[in-house]
Amino acid sequence: MDQTRRLFGTDGIRGTANAEPMTAEMALRLGQSAGLLFTRGSHRHSVVIGKDTRLSGYMIEPALTAGFVGAGMDVTLVGPLPTPAIAMLTRSLRADLGVMISASHNSFEDNGIKLFGPDGFKLSDETEIEIERLMRSDLSARLAAPAALGRAARLSDAPGRYIESTKMSFPRGLRLDGLRIVVDCAHGAAYRVAPTVLWELGATVIPLGVTPDGFNINQGCGSTLPDFLCAEVVREGAHLGLALDGDADRLLLSDEHGALIDGDQILALIARSWHRDGRLHGGGVVATVMSNLGLERFLHAEGLALHRTRVGDRYVAERMRALGCNVGGEQSGHMILSDFATTGDGLLAALQVLAVLVEQGRPASAVCNSFTALPQRLRSVRYVGPSPLAEAAVRAAIAAAEAMLAGKGRLLIRESGTEPLVRVMAEAEDEALMTQVVDEMLVVIEAAARQ
């Protein structure tokens, strides 16, 4: 059997809307294939479909719906909601599948499709390979007969269900009264629910990025451009700023001085807090190869382990389940807190940070900077055609760079799972050495990419 994924990357299928592979035809075929694969048993089968605020969602959503209905599945449409809300509703509604239509932090021209199993977790590589195999096969004899077609309906109270579920993660007896919080929703999926959750818990909310028009998602705002949030926190005299991305599964913070707080610092804060309360499971935290060495040293000083995995919150979640850990995440802001959710949830993670702020009564600048990060530099090279990492010159340069950093830092070079990019990251206590290594690698990779 072919074990190669052609459509699925590290976080579902993604691409330019209305161009291969992100077409209505592909979405129809995906709905048919995934629907047939997850039709197991004699019960009435169903799927939950959510989306972010991109214009192309109006194309992808009905195509997916038609595919699932044609496979005999009932479809529950919930409209714009965060990715973690879809995972939560899939379990809550006892659905067989959950689907999120989003390209996360990408600009509006792109869109994507993420799939969740009935347990609320993202599908495994093996399941995605099987779906792709079905998409390439003849399904005509397997689709539903006219009397067995599915139905589609909208769930009007879906936002309220997610709001209540998220609020339940905040400690009873605590409120956010007296806190001024800026929340940047990136004109994305959380533009209604995130400000509502914070307001209902007592905060004074300054909302940003809450006027989506189909085109402005992640435009000059959100977790991929946090300078906007940091400036607004200072201007508004806020106690904390929250930056979400287009589907609200990742979070970055700004302290009261406008200093950025990344995912590694958020992981450190939650891990130490839960560890001291006796709530941390598995004796450590799961993070990716991108997380800073400073986080690893901090956790070791707390008597905790850092378990690294490949980039992608799906792989973090898989390792957490294998090790029995309940805290994991990525430097980019994906935070998985499995006591409450099966996938990254930016708003839920923010509430855990806010709980510590309220309990300690100290400013974010004092609470959210748990360790000093080693200098780290990340750059990307875009390419067309085959990956330049296969070139002999690039492999030789990587070996030379690793020898330079031996015992002094580390080098990580990887292909993006969602775009034709090679990412080059180095970190070391010697910042000049780190910069030299990255710059020299960029020259070699760019030369290989032009060939």
C-alpha positions in Angstrom: 0.0 0.0 0.0 1.2 3.5 -0.8 2.3 5.1 2.5 2.9 8.6 1.1 0.8 11.6 2.0 0.3 13.9 -1.0 -2.4 16.2 0.4 -2.0 16.2 4.2 0.8 18.1 5.8 1.6 18.5 9.5 -1.7 20.2 10.1 -4.2 19.0 7.6 -4.6 20.1 4.0 -3.6 23.6 3.1 -3.1 25.8 0.0 -4.3 28.7 -2.0 -8.1 28.8 -2.2 -9.7 27.7 -5.4 -6.4 26.3 -6.7 -5.0 22.8 -6.4 -5.3 21.3 -4.0 -7.6 23.6 -2.1 -10.6 23.3 -4.5 -14.3 22.6 -4.1 -13.7 19.3 -6.0 -11.1 18.2 -3.6 -13.3 19.1 -0.6 -16.2 17.2 -2.1 -14.0 14.1 -2.6 -12.5 14.5 0.9 -16.0 14.6 2.4 -17.0 11.5 0.6 -13.8 9.5 1.4 -13.6 10.5 5.1 -17.3 10.0 5.5 -17.1 6.4 4.1 -14.0 5.6 6.2 -15.7 6.7 9.4 -19.0 5.0 8.8 -18.5 2.3 11.3 -21.5 0.5 12.8 -25.2 0.7 12.3 -25.9 4.0 14.1 -26.7 7.3 12.4 -23.3 8.8 11.6 -22.6 12.5 11.8 -19.8 15.1 11.3 -19.3 18.6 12.8 -18.0 21.3 10.5 -16.7 24.7 11.6 -14.7 27.4 9.9 -12.8 30.6 10.4 -13.7 33.9 8.7 -12.1 33.6 5.3 -14.1 34.3 2.2 -13.2 30.9 0.7 -15.0 29.2 3.6 -18.2 29.8 1.7 -16.8 27.6 -1.1 -15.2 24.8 1.0 -18.0 24.4 3.6 -20.8 23.5 1.1 -18.5 21.2 -0.9 -17.5 19.3 2.2 -21.2 19.1 3.3 -22.2 17.7 -0.1 -19.4 15.0 0.2 -20.4 13.9 3.7 -24.1 13.9 2.9 -23.4 11.8 -0.2 -21.5 9.4 2.0 -24.6 9.0 4.2 -23.5 11.3 7.1 -25.5 13.9 8.8 -23.7 17.3 9.0 -23.9 19.8 11.9 -22.7 23.2 10.8 -21.5 25.6 13.5 -20.1 28.5 11.6 -17.0 30.5 12.7 -15.6 29.0 15.8 -12.1 28.3 17.1 -10.5 25.0 16.1 -10.6 23.7 19.7 -14.3 24.3 19.8 -14.7 21.9 16.9 -12.7 19.2 18.7 -14.9 19.8 21.9 -18.2 19.7 20.0 -17.2 16.5 18.1 -16.9 14.7 21.4 -19.9 16.5 23.1 -22.2 15.7 20.2 -20.9 12.1 19.9 -20.0 12.8 16.3 -17.9 10.5 14.2 -15.8 13.2 12.8 -15.0 16.9 13.3 -13.8 19.2 10.5 -12.3 22.7 10.8 -11.9 24.8 7.7 -9.0 27.1 8.3 -5.5 28.0 7.3 -4.7 29.1 10.8 -2.1 32.0 10.8 -2.0 32.3 6.9 -3.4 35.2 5.0 -6.9 35.1 3.6 -5.8 33.8 0.2 -5.1 30.4 1.7 -7.4 27.9 3.3 -7.1 24.5 4.9 -9.0 21.5 6.3 -8.2 19.8 9.6 -9.9 16.6 10.7 -10.7 15.3 14.2 -11.7 11.8 15.1 -14.6 11.0 17.4 -12.2 11.3 20.4 -11.5 14.9 19.5 -7.9 14.3 18.5 -6.4 15.0 15.2 -6.1 12.0 12.9 -3.0 9.9 12.7 -0.7 9.8 9.7 -2.0 6.3 8.9 -5.6 7.4 8.9 -4.8 10.4 6.6 -3.0 8.0 4.2 -6.1 5.8 4.1 -8.3 8.8 3.4 -6.0 9.8 0.5 -6.1 6.3 -0.8 -9.9 6.4 -0.9 -9.9 9.8 -2.6 -7.9 8.3 -5.5 -10.2 5.3 -5.8 -13.6 4.8 -7.5 -16.2 5.5 -4.8 -19.3 5.4 -7.0 -20.5 2.0 -5.9 -20.0 2.9 -2.2 -21.9 6.2 -1.9 -25.2 6.3 -0.1 -28.4 5.3 -1.9 -31.0 8.1 -2.3 -32.9 7.1 0.8 -29.7 6.9 2.9 -28.4 10.3 2.2 -27.4 12.5 5.1 -29.0 15.8 6.2 -27.4 19.1 7.1 -28.5 21.5 9.9 -27.0 24.4 11.8 -26.3 24.4 15.6 -27.3 27.9 16.7 -26.0 27.6 20.3 -22.5 26.2 19.4 -20.7 29.4 20.5 -22.4 29.4 23.9 -21.4 25.7 24.4 -17.8 26.5 23.8 -17.9 29.6 26.0 -19.2 27.6 28.9 -16.8 24.8 28.4 -13.8 27.2 28.3 -15.0 29.1 31.5 -15.2 25.8 33.3 -11.4 25.5 33.1 -11.0 28.7 35.2 -10.6 28.0 38.9 -13.9 28.3 40.9 -13.9 31.3 43.2 -11.5 33.4 41.0 -12.6 36.3 38.9 -10.8 38.8 36.6 -12.3 41.9 38.2 -10.0 44.8 38.1 -7.9 43.5 35.2 -7.7 45.4 31.9 -7.0 42.8 29.1 -6.3 43.5 25.5 -7.4 40.5 23.3 -6.4 40.5 19.6 -8.6 38.0 17.8 -6.9 38.5 14.4 -10.3 39.1 12.7 -10.5 35.3 13.0 -12.6 32.5 14.4 -12.6 33.7 18.0 -13.7 37.3 17.3 -16.9 36.8 19.3 -16.2 34.1 21.8 -12.8 35.3 23.2 -14.0 38.8 24.4 -17.2 37.2 25.7 -15.3 34.7 27.9 -13.1 37.3 29.4 -15.9 39.8 30.0 -18.1 37.1 31.7 -15.3 36.4 34.1 -15.1 40.0 35.1 -12.3 41.6 33.0 -12.4 44.9 31.3 -11.9 43.9 27.7 -10.2 45.9 25.0 -11.0 43.8 21.8 -8.9 44.1 18.7 -9.3 42.3 15.4 -13.0 41.6 15.8 -14.4 43.0 12.6 -13.8 40.2 10.0 -14.7 40.9 6.4 -13.5 37.8 4.7 -10.2 39.4 3.7 -8.5 40.8 6.8 -7.9 37.6 8.8 -4.3 37.8 10.4 -3.8 41.1 8.5 -1.4 43.2 10.5 -2.5 41.6 13.8 -2.8 38.3 15.6 -0.1 36.0 17.0 2.0 36.1 13.9 2.4 39.9 14.1 2.3 40.5 17.9 3.9 44.0 17.8 0.4 45.4 17.2 -0.8 43.8 20.4 2.2 44.9 22.4 1.8 48.5 21.4 -1.9 48.5 22.2 -1.3 47.1 25.7 1.0 50.0 26.5 -1.3 52.5 25.0 -4.3 51.2 26.9 -2.5 50.8 30.2 -3.6 47.1 30.2 -2.4 44.5 32.6 -2.0 41.8 29.9 -2.4 41.3 26.2 -3.6 38.1 24.4 -2.8 37.5 20.7 -4.7 34.6 19.0 -4.3 33.4 15.5 -6.9 33.0 12.8 -8.4 29.8 14.3 -7.5 30.6 17.9 -5.5 27.4 18.6 -2.4 29.3 19.5 -1.6 32.1 22.0 1.2 34.7 22.6 1.1 37.3 25.4 2.3 40.8 26.1 3.1 41.9 29.6 2.1 45.3 30.9 5.3 46.9 29.5 4.6 45.6 26.0 7.2 42.8 26.2 6.3 39.7 24.2 5.8 36.4 26.0 6.2 33.3 23.8 4.9 29.8 24.0 8.0 28.5 25.9 7.4 31.0 28.7 3.7 30.1 28.8 4.6 26.4 29.0 7.1 27.1 31.8 4.5 29.1 33.8 1.7 26.6 33.5 4.0 23.6 34.2 5.5 25.1 37.4 2.0 26.2 38.6 0.4 22.8 38.0 3.5 21.0 39.4 3.3 22.9 42.6 -0.4 22.3 42.9 0.1 18.6 42.3 -1.9 18.7 39.0 1.0 18.1 36.6 1.1 14.5 35.2 3.8 12.6 33.6 6.7 14.2 35.4 7.3 16.8 32.7 6.2 18.7 29.6 6.0 17.8 25.9 7.3 20.4 23.5 8.9 20.3 20.0 12.4 20.5 18.7 11.9 24.3 18.3 11.6 25.0 22.1 14.5 27.0 23.6 17.2 25.3 25.7 16.3 27.8 28.4 13.0 26.1 28.9 14.7 22.7 29.1 17.1 24.0 31.8 14.3 25.6 33.7 12.2 22.5 33.8 15.2 20.4 34.9 15.8 22.8 37.8 12.1 22.2 38.8 12.7 18.5 38.7 10.7 18.1 35.5 11.6 16.6 32.1 11.2 18.2 28.7 10.2 15.6 26.1 10.8 16.9 22.5 8.9 15.8 19.4 8.7 16.9 15.8 7.0 20.2 14.9 3.2 20.1 14.9 0.8 20.2 17.8 -0.7 16.9 16.5 2.7 15.2 17.4 2.8 16.9 20.7 -0.7 15.5 21.6 0.3 12.0 20.5 3.5 12.1 22.7 1.5 13.5 25.6 -0.9 10.6 25.4 1.9 8.1 25.2 3.7 9.5 28.2 0.7 10.4 30.3 1.5 14.1 30.3 -1.2 16.7 30.6 0.8 19.8 29.5 2.4 20.3 26.1 2.9 22.9 23.5 5.0 24.7 21.0 7.1 27.9 21.1 4.8 29.4 18.5 1.9 29.3 20.9 0.1 26.1 20.6 -0.8 25.0 24.2 -2.4 21.6 24.8 -3.8 21.2 28.3 -5.3 17.7 28.1 -7.3 18.0 31.4 -9.5 20.4 29.4 -9.0 19.9 25.7 -7.6 17.5 23.1 -5.9 20.1 20.9 -4.3 23.5 21.1 -6.5 26.1 22.6 -5.2 29.7 22.9 -8.1 31.0 25.0 -8.0 28.1 27.5 -4.2 28.6 27.9 -4.7 32.3 28.5 -7.1 31.6 31.4 -4.5 29.4 33.1 -2.0 32.3 32.9 -4.6 34.7 34.2 -5.4 32.4 37.1 -1.8 32.6 38.2 -1.8 36.4 37.9 -4.9 36.6 40.0 -3.7 34.2 42.7 -0.3 35.8 43.0 -1.5 39.4 42.7 1.7 40.3 40.8 2.1 41.9 37.4 2.6 39.8 34.2 6.2 41.0 33.8 7.0 39.3 37.2 5.0 36.2 36.7 5.4 35.3 33.0 9.2 35.4 32.6 10.3 32.2 34.2 13.7 31.7 32.5 16.2 33.5 30.4 16.1 32.2 26.8 19.2 31.4 24.9 19.8 33.6 21.8 17.8 31.9 19.1 17.6 32.8 15.4 15.0 31.4 12.9 15.0 32.1 9.2 13.2 30.6 6.2 14.1 30.0 2.6 11.3 29.5 0.0 11.9 27.1 -2.8 10.3 25.9 -6.0 10.5 22.2 -7.1 12.5 19.6 -5.1 13.6 20.4 -1.6 17.2 21.9 -1.5 17.9 19.7 1.5 18.6 16.8 -0.8 21.6 18.6 -2.3 25.1 17.3 -1.3 26.4 20.9 -0.7 23.6 21.5 1.8 24.2 18.2 3.6 27.9 19.1 3.9 27.1 22.6 5.2 24.8 21.1 7.8 27.5 18.8 9.0 30.0 21.6 9.2 27.6 23.8 11.1 26.8 21.1 13.6 30.5 20.6 14.3 30.9 24.4 15.0 28.0 24.3 17.5 29.0 21.0 19.2 28.7 21.4 22.9 27.8 25.1 22.5 24.3 25.1 21.1 22.2 23.3 18.5 21.1 23.6 14.9 17.7 22.6 13.5 16.9 22.5 9.8 13.6 21.3 8.6 11.0 21.6 5.9 7.7 23.3 6.7 4.8 20.9 6.7 2.4 23.5 5.2 4.5 25.6 2.8 7.5 25.1 0.4 9.9 26.5 3.0 13.1 25.3 4.6 13.4 26.7 8.1 16.8 27.2 9.7 17.1 27.6 13.4 20.2 27.9 15.6 20.6 28.7 19.3 23.8 29.2 21.4 25.0 31.1 24.3 27.5 32.8 21.9 25.2 35.0 19.8 27.9 35.9 17.3 28.5 32.2 16.6 24.7 31.5 16.3 24.4 34.4 13.8 27.3 33.1 11.8 26.0 29.6 11.6 22.5 30.7 10.4 23.8 33.2 7.8 26.2 30.7 6.3 23.5 28.0 6.1 21.1 30.5 4.4 23.6 31.2 1.7 24.1 27.6 0.9 20.4 26.7 1.0 19.4 29.7 -1.1 22.1 28.8 -3.7 20.7 25.2 -3.9 17.1 26.4 -4.1 18.0 28.5 -7.2 19.4 25.5 -9.1 
